[in-house]
Amino acid sequence: MEIAGDERIARVLRRSQDVAKSLGRVKYQAFMPAPDHETSVFRVTSLSDNEIREIAYANVPEKAKNGSAIFSASAIRKTELSMQAIEPPPRHANIINWSMDEDPQIRKSKRQLAASILAEESKWLPDQLG
């Protein structure tokens, strides 16, 4: 399924250290890939902020209290990453194609750079449910 560049994307912030709450800024660590080399996100175009929060709580209930990072799919195109729709759950996708460089320092550096771009392009949507 093709994902348009103007689609709104939400990354549920799983850890309190993923956001500088006093500054209202998302940190790059929020986007770093999981051990499976993917970053889970949701496609939230046309949803209200409260509907985005409801998706976070429905899919990551124990972690959703840190809010979400909201960004445009076009931010992914500023990196070497891409996004792939993977359902269920509904609206789910993964950010893929993270660096797999053999040198661990180079791999980490490339991943941090891509994650930093995503963080810079993001707006923090604080949790206001519960």
Buried (B, 14 or more C-beta within 10 A) or exposed (E): EEBEEEBBBBBBBBEEEBBEEEEEBBBBBBBBBEEEBBBBBBBBEEBEBEEBBBBBBEBBEEBBBBBBBBBBBEBBEEBEBEBEEBEEEEBBBBBBBBBEEEEEEEBEEBBBEBBBBBBEBBEBBBBEEE
